[in-house]
């Protein structure tokens, strides 16, 4: 279940107390359960990899990520539902199952392979 980024943060239950990760100059939110906050808190990327049903429109409004990444811990049915709802709402979705590894772009120091 490890993403191809070389960063083990995508594993379920690895970061129980660190849901926000700074990675390559970007802020990534990895919620471990449904979000109950309503205040705006902008992040660059949001990874949905928990088994509760998330409301994409609410997540987009609260976090305004440039991309919502749909992880592989979800059933294929749930993944496809998120992809469809994202497309209908104009939310950019990256599905790990369909689109492959999600790679953060940015300035990587020479010799750093953990992209």
Buried (B, 14 or more C-beta within 10 A) or exposed (E): EEBEBEBEBBBBEEBEEEBEBEBBEBBBBBBBEEBEEEEEEEBBBBBBBBEEEBEBEEBBEBBEBEBBBBBBBBEEEBBBBBBEBBEEEEBEBBBBEEEEEBEBEEEEEEEEEEB
